[in-house]
């Protein structure tokens, strides 16, 4: 049996946390780019961030189901 810190739910949860961190970092960079007048670039990044945000909800629900199955 795998150790808990390397179980599938734990690894997926860490990936989810990484996704949230990357999302936050991209938003900071987007704000900086937009403040320099590159609104079109900011719009493109915001579109990608929207997809990340939508997927985050599904990932979180899937993690909750996996944890219940332990």
N, CA, C and O atoms as a CHARMM CRD file, in Angstrom:
* protein
*
  280
    1    1 UNK  N      0.84800  -1.18400   0.00000 PROA 1      0.00000
    2    1 UNK  CA     0.00000   0.00000   0.00000 PROA 1      0.00000
    3    1 UNK  C      0.89300   1.24700   0.00000 PROA 1      0.00000
    4    1 UNK  O      1.83800   1.34100   0.78300 PROA 1      0.00000
    5    2 UNK  N      0.58200   2.20800  -0.89100 PROA 2      0.00000
    6    2 UNK  CA     1.43300   3.40600  -0.94500 PROA 2      0.00000
    7    2 UNK  C      1.29600   4.25600   0.31200 PROA 2      0.00000
    8    2 UNK  O      0.26100   4.25900   0.97700 PROA 2      0.00000
    9    3 UNK  N      2.35900   4.97000   0.61100 PROA 3      0.00000
   10    3 UNK  CA     2.28600   5.86100   1.76200 PROA 3      0.00000
   11    3 UNK  C      1.31200   6.98900   1.45000 PROA 3      0.00000
   12    3 UNK  O      1.17800   7.37500   0.28900 PROA 3      0.00000
   13    4 UNK  N      0.62300   7.53200   2.46600 PROA 4      0.00000
   14    4 UNK  CA    -0.40100   8.55100   2.22500 PROA 4      0.00000
   15    4 UNK  C      0.09300   9.76600   1.46000 PROA 4      0.00000
   16    4 UNK  O     -0.65000  10.32300   0.65100 PROA 4      0.00000
   17    5 UNK  N      1.33900  10.19500   1.69800 PROA 5      0.00000
   18    5 UNK  CA     1.81300  11.40900   1.02400 PROA 5      0.00000
   19    5 UNK  C      2.06100  11.19300  -0.47300 PROA 5      0.00000
   20    5 UNK  O      2.27000  12.16000  -1.20600 PROA 5      0.00000
   21    6 UNK  N      2.03900   9.94200  -0.93300 PROA 6      0.00000
   22    6 UNK  CA     2.20200   9.65800  -2.36100 PROA 6      0.00000
   23    6 UNK  C      0.97500   8.96400  -2.94300 PROA 6      0.00000
   24    6 UNK  O      1.03800   8.39700  -4.03400 PROA 6      0.00000
   25    7 UNK  N     -0.12000   9.00700  -2.22900 PROA 7      0.00000
   26    7 UNK  CA    -1.33800   8.40300  -2.75600 PROA 7      0.00000
   27    7 UNK  C     -1.85600   9.25200  -3.91100 PROA 7      0.00000
   28    7 UNK  O     -1.51300  10.42800  -4.02700 PROA 7      0.00000
   29    8 UNK  N     -2.67000   8.65900  -4.75100 PROA 8      0.00000
   30    8 UNK  CA    -3.21800   9.38200  -5.89000 PROA 8      0.00000
   31    8 UNK  C     -3.96900  10.64600  -5.46300 PROA 8      0.00000
   32    8 UNK  O     -3.73500  11.70400  -6.04700 PROA 8      0.00000
   33    9 UNK  N     -4.86200  10.57900  -4.46800 PROA 9      0.00000
   34    9 UNK  CA    -5.54200  11.81200  -4.06200 PROA 9      0.00000
   35    9 UNK  C     -4.58000  12.89600  -3.58100 PROA 9      0.00000
   36    9 UNK  O     -4.79400  14.07600  -3.85600 PROA 9      0.00000
   37   10 UNK  N     -3.52700  12.50900  -2.86700 PROA 10     0.00000
   38   10 UNK  CA    -2.56900  13.49800  -2.36500 PROA 10     0.00000
   39   10 UNK  C     -1.79000  14.14300  -3.51000 PROA 10     0.00000
   40   10 UNK  O     -1.60300  15.36000  -3.53300 PROA 10     0.00000
   41   11 UNK  N     -1.34300  13.32900  -4.44900 PROA 11     0.00000
   42   11 UNK  CA    -0.59700  13.86400  -5.58400 PROA 11     0.00000
   43   11 UNK  C     -1.49000  14.79300  -6.40300 PROA 11     0.00000
   44   11 UNK  O     -1.05300  15.87000  -6.80800 PROA 11     0.00000
   45   12 UNK  N     -2.72000  14.39000  -6.64800 PROA 12     0.00000
   46   12 UNK  CA    -3.64400  15.23300  -7.40400 PROA 12     0.00000
   47   12 UNK  C     -3.95700  16.52900  -6.66200 PROA 12     0.00000
   48   12 UNK  O     -4.10100  17.58500  -7.27900 PROA 12     0.00000
   49   13 UNK  N     -4.06000  16.44600  -5.35100 PROA 13     0.00000
   50   13 UNK  CA    -4.32800  17.65900  -4.57600 PROA 13     0.00000
   51   13 UNK  C     -3.14500  18.62900  -4.65800 PROA 13     0.00000
   52   13 UNK  O     -3.33500  19.84300  -4.73500 PROA 13     0.00000
   53   14 UNK  N     -1.93900  18.09000  -4.63900 PROA 14     0.00000
   54   14 UNK  CA    -0.76000  18.95600  -4.76500 PROA 14     0.00000
   55   14 UNK  C     -0.71600  19.59000  -6.15600 PROA 14     0.00000
   56   14 UNK  O     -0.33000  20.75100  -6.29900 PROA 14     0.00000
   57   15 UNK  N     -1.10600  18.84000  -7.16700 PROA 15     0.00000
   58   15 UNK  CA    -1.16700  19.40400  -8.51700 PROA 15     0.00000
   59   15 UNK  C     -2.22100  20.50600  -8.58300 PROA 15     0.00000
   60   15 UNK  O     -2.01600  21.52600  -9.24200 PROA 15     0.00000
   61   16 UNK  N     -3.32800  20.30600  -7.91400 PROA 16     0.00000
   62   16 UNK  CA    -4.39000  21.30800  -7.85200 PROA 16     0.00000
   63   16 UNK  C     -3.88000  22.58600  -7.17600 PROA 16     0.00000
   64   16 UNK  O     -4.15600  23.69300  -7.63900 PROA 16     0.00000
   65   17 UNK  N     -3.14300  22.42500  -6.09000 PROA 17     0.00000
   66   17 UNK  CA    -2.57800  23.58600  -5.38600 PROA 17     0.00000
   67   17 UNK  C     -1.56400  24.31100  -6.28300 PROA 17     0.00000
   68   17 UNK  O     -1.49500  25.54000  -6.28100 PROA 17     0.00000
   69   18 UNK  N     -0.78500  23.54500  -7.04200 PROA 18     0.00000
   70   18 UNK  CA     0.14100  24.16700  -7.99200 PROA 18     0.00000
   71   18 UNK  C     -0.62400  24.96100  -9.04500 PROA 18     0.00000
   72   18 UNK  O     -0.21400  26.05600  -9.43000 PROA 18     0.00000
   73   19 UNK  N     -1.72900  24.40400  -9.50000 PROA 19     0.00000
   74   19 UNK  CA    -2.55000  25.09100 -10.49800 PROA 19     0.00000
   75   19 UNK  C     -3.04800  26.42300  -9.95000 PROA 19     0.00000
   76   19 UNK  O     -3.02300  27.43200 -10.65500 PROA 19     0.00000
   77   20 UNK  N     -3.49700  26.43400  -8.70400 PROA 20     0.00000
   78   20 UNK  CA    -3.97600  27.67300  -8.09400 PROA 20     0.00000
   79   20 UNK  C     -2.84600  28.69200  -7.95600 PROA 20     0.00000
   80   20 UNK  O     -3.05500  29.88900  -8.15700 PROA 20     0.00000
   81   21 UNK  N     -1.65600  28.21600  -7.61600 PROA 21     0.00000
   82   21 UNK  CA    -0.50600  29.12100  -7.48700 PROA 21     0.00000
   83   21 UNK  C     -0.12200  29.71300  -8.83400 PROA 21     0.00000
   84   21 UNK  O      0.18400  30.90200  -8.92900 PROA 21     0.00000
   85   22 UNK  N     -0.13800  28.89100  -9.87000 PROA 22     0.00000
   86   22 UNK  CA     0.17500  29.38400 -11.21000 PROA 22     0.00000
   87   22 UNK  C     -0.88100  30.38400 -11.66100 PROA 22     0.00000
   88   22 UNK  O     -0.55800  31.40000 -12.27700 PROA 22     0.00000
   89   23 UNK  N     -2.12500  30.10100 -11.35800 PROA 23     0.00000
   90   23 UNK  CA    -3.21500  31.01700 -11.70200 PROA 23     0.00000
   91   23 UNK  C     -3.00100  32.38400 -11.03900 PROA 23     0.00000
   92   23 UNK  O     -3.16400  33.42200 -11.68100 PROA 23     0.00000
   93   24 UNK  N     -2.64000  32.37700  -9.76900 PROA 24     0.00000
   94   24 UNK  CA    -2.40900  33.63100  -9.04700 PROA 24     0.00000
   95   24 UNK  C     -1.21900  34.38900  -9.63500 PROA 24     0.00000
   96   24 UNK  O     -1.27100  35.61000  -9.78600 PROA 24     0.00000
   97   25 UNK  N     -0.15100  33.67000  -9.96500 PROA 25     0.00000
   98   25 UNK  CA     1.02500  34.31300 -10.54400 PROA 25     0.00000
   99   25 UNK  C      0.70500  34.91400 -11.90800 PROA 25     0.00000
  100   25 UNK  O      1.15100  36.01800 -12.22200 PROA 25     0.00000
  101   26 UNK  N     -0.05500  34.20300 -12.70800 PROA 26     0.00000
  102   26 UNK  CA    -0.44700  34.73200 -14.01900 PROA 26     0.00000
  103   26 UNK  C     -1.30700  35.97900 -13.88500 PROA 26     0.00000
  104   26 UNK  O     -1.18600  36.90900 -14.68200 PROA 26     0.00000
  105   27 UNK  N     -2.17000  36.00100 -12.88500 PROA 27     0.00000
  106   27 UNK  CA    -3.01300  37.17900 -12.68400 PROA 27     0.00000
  107   27 UNK  C     -2.15300  38.38500 -12.31200 PROA 27     0.00000
  108   27 UNK  O     -2.39700  39.49200 -12.79100 PROA 27     0.00000
  109   28 UNK  N     -1.15600  38.17900 -11.46700 PROA 28     0.00000
  110   28 UNK  CA    -0.24800  39.27700 -11.11400 PROA 28     0.00000
  111   28 UNK  C      0.47100  39.80700 -12.35900 PROA 28     0.00000
  112   28 UNK  O      0.57900  41.01800 -12.55500 PROA 28     0.00000
  113   29 UNK  N      0.95400  38.90000 -13.18300 PROA 29     0.00000
  114   29 UNK  CA     1.63500  39.31900 -14.40400 PROA 29     0.00000
  115   29 UNK  C      0.67500  40.01600 -15.36500 PROA 29     0.00000
  116   29 UNK  O      1.05100  40.97000 -16.04700 PROA 29     0.00000
  117   30 UNK  N     -0.55100  39.54000 -15.41400 PROA 30     0.00000
  118   30 UNK  CA    -1.56100  40.16000 -16.27000 PROA 30     0.00000
  119   30 UNK  C     -1.82200  41.59500 -15.84600 PROA 30     0.00000
  120   30 UNK  O     -1.89600  42.49200 -16.68600 PROA 30     0.00000
  121   31 UNK  N     -1.95900  41.81000 -14.55400 PROA 31     0.00000
  122   31 UNK  CA    -2.20000  43.16400 -14.05700 PROA 31     0.00000
  123   31 UNK  C     -1.03200  44.08600 -14.40200 PROA 31     0.00000
  124   31 UNK  O     -1.23400  45.24800 -14.75200 PROA 31     0.00000
  125   32 UNK  N      0.18200  43.56500 -14.30200 PROA 32     0.00000
  126   32 UNK  CA     1.35500  44.36200 -14.62200 PROA 32     0.00000
  127   32 UNK  C      1.38500  44.70500 -16.11900 PROA 32     0.00000
  128   32 UNK  O      1.64400  45.84800 -16.49600 PROA 32     0.00000
  129   33 UNK  N      1.12100  43.71200 -16.95700 PROA 33     0.00000
  130   33 UNK  CA     1.12500  43.92000 -18.40100 PROA 33     0.00000
  131   33 UNK  C      0.03800  44.92100 -18.80000 PROA 33     0.00000
  132   33 UNK  O      0.26700  45.79700 -19.63400 PROA 33     0.00000
  133   34 UNK  N     -1.13100  44.78400 -18.20300 PROA 34     0.00000
  134   34 UNK  CA    -2.23000  45.70600 -18.51300 PROA 34     0.00000
  135   34 UNK  C     -1.90400  47.12900 -18.06700 PROA 34     0.00000
  136   34 UNK  O     -2.25500  48.09500 -18.74500 PROA 34     0.00000
  137   35 UNK  N     -1.24000  47.25200 -16.93900 PROA 35     0.00000
  138   35 UNK  CA    -0.88700  48.58800 -16.45500 PROA 35     0.00000
  139   35 UNK  C      0.11300  49.28000 -17.37600 PROA 35     0.00000
  140   35 UNK  O      0.25100  50.50300 -17.34700 PROA 35     0.00000
  141   36 UNK  N      0.80800  48.49400 -18.18800 PROA 36     0.00000
  142   36 UNK  CA     1.75800  49.04500 -19.15200 PROA 36     0.00000
  143   36 UNK  C      1.10900  49.27800 -20.51500 PROA 36     0.00000
  144   36 UNK  O      1.79000  49.58100 -21.49400 PROA 36     0.00000
  145   37 UNK  N     -0.22300  49.13200 -20.56400 PROA 37     0.00000
  146   37 UNK  CA    -0.95600  49.44300 -21.78300 PROA 37     0.00000
  147   37 UNK  C     -1.20400  48.29000 -22.73500 PROA 37     0.00000
  148   37 UNK  O     -1.73500  48.50400 -23.82500 PROA 37     0.00000
  149   38 UNK  N     -0.84100  47.08900 -22.36200 PROA 38     0.00000
  150   38 UNK  CA    -1.01800  45.92800 -23.24400 PROA 38     0.00000
  151   38 UNK  C     -2.33500  45.21100 -22.90200 PROA 38     0.00000
  152   38 UNK  O     -2.34200  44.07900 -22.41900 PROA 38     0.00000
  153   39 UNK  N     -3.42900  45.90100 -23.16600 PROA 39     0.00000
  154   39 UNK  CA    -4.74400  45.38100 -22.80800 PROA 39     0.00000
  155   39 UNK  C     -5.07700  44.12200 -23.59600 PROA 39     0.00000
  156   39 UNK  O     -5.70900  43.21300 -23.05800 PROA 39     0.00000
  157   40 UNK  N     -4.66800  44.04800 -24.85700 PROA 40     0.00000
  158   40 UNK  CA    -4.96300  42.87100 -25.67200 PROA 40     0.00000
  159   40 UNK  C     -4.28700  41.61500 -25.11000 PROA 40     0.00000
  160   40 UNK  O     -4.87600  40.53400 -25.11300 PROA 40     0.00000
  161   41 UNK  N     -3.07500  41.76300 -24.64000 PROA 41     0.00000
  162   41 UNK  CA    -2.37200  40.63300 -24.01200 PROA 41     0.00000
  163   41 UNK  C     -3.10300  40.23100 -22.73400 PROA 41     0.00000
  164   41 UNK  O     -3.29900  39.04500 -22.46900 PROA 41     0.00000
  165   42 UNK  N     -3.50500  41.22800 -21.94300 PROA 42     0.00000
  166   42 UNK  CA    -4.24800  40.94600 -20.71900 PROA 42     0.00000
  167   42 UNK  C     -5.53700  40.19700 -20.99600 PROA 42     0.00000
  168   42 UNK  O     -5.89100  39.27700 -20.25800 PROA 42     0.00000
  169   43 UNK  N     -6.24500  40.58100 -22.05400 PROA 43     0.00000
  170   43 UNK  CA    -7.48500  39.89400 -22.42200 PROA 43     0.00000
  171   43 UNK  C     -7.22500  38.43100 -22.78300 PROA 43     0.00000
  172   43 UNK  O     -7.98900  37.54500 -22.40300 PROA 43     0.00000
  173   44 UNK  N     -6.14200  38.18800 -23.52000 PROA 44     0.00000
  174   44 UNK  CA    -5.80100  36.80700 -23.89500 PROA 44     0.00000
  175   44 UNK  C     -5.49900  35.95300 -22.66900 PROA 44     0.00000
  176   44 UNK  O     -5.95300  34.81400 -22.55800 PROA 44     0.00000
  177   45 UNK  N     -4.72800  36.52300 -21.76000 PROA 45     0.00000
  178   45 UNK  CA    -4.37200  35.77300 -20.55000 PROA 45     0.00000
  179   45 UNK  C     -5.61600  35.53800 -19.69800 PROA 45     0.00000
  180   45 UNK  O     -5.78900  34.45700 -19.13600 PROA 45     0.00000
  181   46 UNK  N     -6.47500  36.54200 -19.60000 PROA 46     0.00000
  182   46 UNK  CA    -7.70500  36.38100 -18.81800 PROA 46     0.00000
  183   46 UNK  C     -8.57900  35.26400 -19.38600 PROA 46     0.00000
  184   46 UNK  O     -9.25000  34.56100 -18.63100 PROA 46     0.00000
  185   47 UNK  N     -8.57800  35.09600 -20.69300 PROA 47     0.00000
  186   47 UNK  CA    -9.31800  33.98600 -21.29400 PROA 47     0.00000
  187   47 UNK  C     -8.77200  32.64600 -20.84100 PROA 47     0.00000
  188   47 UNK  O     -9.53100  31.73000 -20.52600 PROA 47     0.00000
  189   48 UNK  N     -7.45300  32.53600 -20.80900 PROA 48     0.00000
  190   48 UNK  CA    -6.82700  31.29600 -20.33500 PROA 48     0.00000
  191   48 UNK  C     -7.09600  31.08600 -18.85000 PROA 48     0.00000
  192   48 UNK  O     -7.33900  29.96200 -18.41200 PROA 48     0.00000
  193   49 UNK  N     -7.05300  32.17300 -18.07600 PROA 49     0.00000
  194   49 UNK  CA    -7.31800  32.06600 -16.64300 PROA 49     0.00000
  195   49 UNK  C     -8.76100  31.63600 -16.37300 PROA 49     0.00000
  196   49 UNK  O     -9.03300  30.94300 -15.39200 PROA 49     0.00000
  197   50 UNK  N     -9.67000  32.04300 -17.23500 PROA 50     0.00000
  198   50 UNK  CA   -11.06500  31.62500 -17.07900 PROA 50     0.00000
  199   50 UNK  C    -11.18600  30.10900 -17.21800 PROA 50     0.00000
  200   50 UNK  O    -11.89900  29.46600 -16.44800 PROA 50     0.00000
  201   51 UNK  N    -10.49400  29.54600 -18.19500 PROA 51     0.00000
  202   51 UNK  CA   -10.50200  28.08900 -18.37300 PROA 51     0.00000
  203   51 UNK  C     -9.89100  27.39200 -17.16200 PROA 51     0.00000
  204   51 UNK  O    -10.40500  26.37200 -16.70100 PROA 51     0.00000
  205   52 UNK  N     -8.79800  27.94100 -16.65000 PROA 52     0.00000
  206   52 UNK  CA    -8.16400  27.36500 -15.45600 PROA 52     0.00000
  207   52 UNK  C     -9.14300  27.39700 -14.28800 PROA 52     0.00000
  208   52 UNK  O     -9.26600  26.41700 -13.55300 PROA 52     0.00000
  209   53 UNK  N     -9.83200  28.50400 -14.11400 PROA 53     0.00000
  210   53 UNK  CA   -10.79100  28.62600 -13.01800 PROA 53     0.00000
  211   53 UNK  C    -11.94000  27.64900 -13.13900 PROA 53     0.00000
  212   53 UNK  O    -12.35400  27.05000 -12.14700 PROA 53     0.00000
  213   54 UNK  N    -12.46100  27.47900 -14.35000 PROA 54     0.00000
  214   54 UNK  CA   -13.55600  26.52800 -14.56100 PROA 54     0.00000
  215   54 UNK  C    -13.09900  25.10500 -14.24900 PROA 54     0.00000
  216   54 UNK  O    -13.81300  24.34400 -13.59800 PROA 54     0.00000
  217   55 UNK  N    -11.91600  24.75800 -14.71500 PROA 55     0.00000
  218   55 UNK  CA   -11.39500  23.41500 -14.46500 PROA 55     0.00000
  219   55 UNK  C    -11.09400  23.18000 -12.99400 PROA 55     0.00000
  220   55 UNK  O    -11.20300  22.05200 -12.51300 PROA 55     0.00000
  221   56 UNK  N    -10.72000  24.22100 -12.27900 PROA 56     0.00000
  222   56 UNK  CA   -10.39600  24.07400 -10.85700 PROA 56     0.00000
  223   56 UNK  C    -11.59400  23.54600 -10.07800 PROA 56     0.00000
  224   56 UNK  O    -11.43300  22.72600  -9.17400 PROA 56     0.00000
  225   57 UNK  N    -12.77100  24.00200 -10.41400 PROA 57     0.00000
  226   57 UNK  CA   -13.96700  23.52200  -9.72500 PROA 57     0.00000
  227   57 UNK  C    -14.18900  22.03200  -9.93600 PROA 57     0.00000
  228   57 UNK  O    -14.52100  21.30800  -8.99600 PROA 57     0.00000
  229   58 UNK  N    -14.00600  21.57600 -11.16700 PROA 58     0.00000
  230   58 UNK  CA   -14.16000  20.15100 -11.46000 PROA 58     0.00000
  231   58 UNK  C    -13.09900  19.31700 -10.74600 PROA 58     0.00000
  232   58 UNK  O    -13.38100  18.24200 -10.21800 PROA 58     0.00000
  233   59 UNK  N    -11.89000  19.83300 -10.74400 PROA 59     0.00000
  234   59 UNK  CA   -10.79800  19.11400 -10.07300 PROA 59     0.00000
  235   59 UNK  C    -11.08800  18.98400  -8.58400 PROA 59     0.00000
  236   59 UNK  O    -10.89900  17.91900  -7.99700 PROA 59     0.00000
  237   60 UNK  N    -11.54600  20.07000  -7.98100 PROA 60     0.00000
  238   60 UNK  CA   -11.82200  20.04900  -6.54100 PROA 60     0.00000
  239   60 UNK  C    -12.92600  19.03700  -6.21500 PROA 60     0.00000
  240   60 UNK  O    -12.82800  18.31000  -5.22600 PROA 60     0.00000
  241   61 UNK  N    -13.95600  18.99100  -7.03100 PROA 61     0.00000
  242   61 UNK  CA   -15.03700  18.02100  -6.80900 PROA 61     0.00000
  243   61 UNK  C    -14.53200  16.58700  -6.97000 PROA 61     0.00000
  244   61 UNK  O    -14.89200  15.70500  -6.19000 PROA 61     0.00000
  245   62 UNK  N    -13.70200  16.36300  -7.97700 PROA 62     0.00000
  246   62 UNK  CA   -13.13900  15.03700  -8.17600 PROA 62     0.00000
  247   62 UNK  C    -12.25500  14.61400  -7.01500 PROA 62     0.00000
  248   62 UNK  O    -12.27400  13.45100  -6.61100 PROA 62     0.00000
  249   63 UNK  N    -11.48400  15.54400  -6.47900 PROA 63     0.00000
  250   63 UNK  CA   -10.63400  15.23700  -5.32200 PROA 63     0.00000
  251   63 UNK  C    -11.48900  14.87300  -4.11000 PROA 63     0.00000
  252   63 UNK  O    -11.16300  13.94700  -3.36700 PROA 63     0.00000
  253   64 UNK  N    -12.57200  15.60000  -3.92200 PROA 64     0.00000
  254   64 UNK  CA   -13.45500  15.30900  -2.78900 PROA 64     0.00000
  255   64 UNK  C    -14.02000  13.90000  -2.90800 PROA 64     0.00000
  256   64 UNK  O    -14.10300  13.18300  -1.91100 PROA 64     0.00000
  257   65 UNK  N    -14.40900  13.49200  -4.11400 PROA 65     0.00000
  258   65 UNK  CA   -14.94000  12.13700  -4.31700 PROA 65     0.00000
  259   65 UNK  C    -13.86400  11.08400  -4.06700 PROA 65     0.00000
  260   65 UNK  O    -14.13200  10.05600  -3.44500 PROA 65     0.00000
  261   66 UNK  N    -12.65100  11.33700  -4.55000 PROA 66     0.00000
  262   66 UNK  CA   -11.55800  10.39300  -4.32000 PROA 66     0.00000
  263   66 UNK  C    -11.27500  10.21600  -2.83100 PROA 66     0.00000
  264   66 UNK  O    -11.03800   9.10300  -2.36300 PROA 66     0.00000
  265   67 UNK  N    -11.30300  11.31500  -2.09800 PROA 67     0.00000
  266   67 UNK  CA   -11.01800  11.23400  -0.66200 PROA 67     0.00000
  267   67 UNK  C    -12.09200  10.45200   0.07900 PROA 67     0.00000
  268   67 UNK  O    -11.79600   9.77400   1.06400 PROA 67     0.00000
  269   68 UNK  N    -13.32300  10.53600  -0.37800 PROA 68     0.00000
  270   68 UNK  CA   -14.41300   9.77900   0.25100 PROA 68     0.00000
  271   68 UNK  C    -14.26200   8.28900   0.02700 PROA 68     0.00000
  272   68 UNK  O    -14.74600   7.49500   0.83400 PROA 68     0.00000
  273   69 UNK  N    -13.60400   7.89100  -1.04800 PROA 69     0.00000
  274   69 UNK  CA   -13.43200   6.48400  -1.39300 PROA 69     0.00000
  275   69 UNK  C    -12.30900   5.79600  -0.62700 PROA 69     0.00000
  276   69 UNK  O    -12.15700   4.57600  -0.70300 PROA 69     0.00000
  277   70 UNK  N    -11.52400   6.57500   0.11000 PROA 70     0.00000
  278   70 UNK  CA   -10.38500   5.99600   0.85100 PROA 70     0.00000
  279   70 UNK  C    -10.83600   4.96700   1.83900 PROA 70     0.00000
  280   70 UNK  O    -10.01200   4.38400   2.54300 PROA 70     0.00000
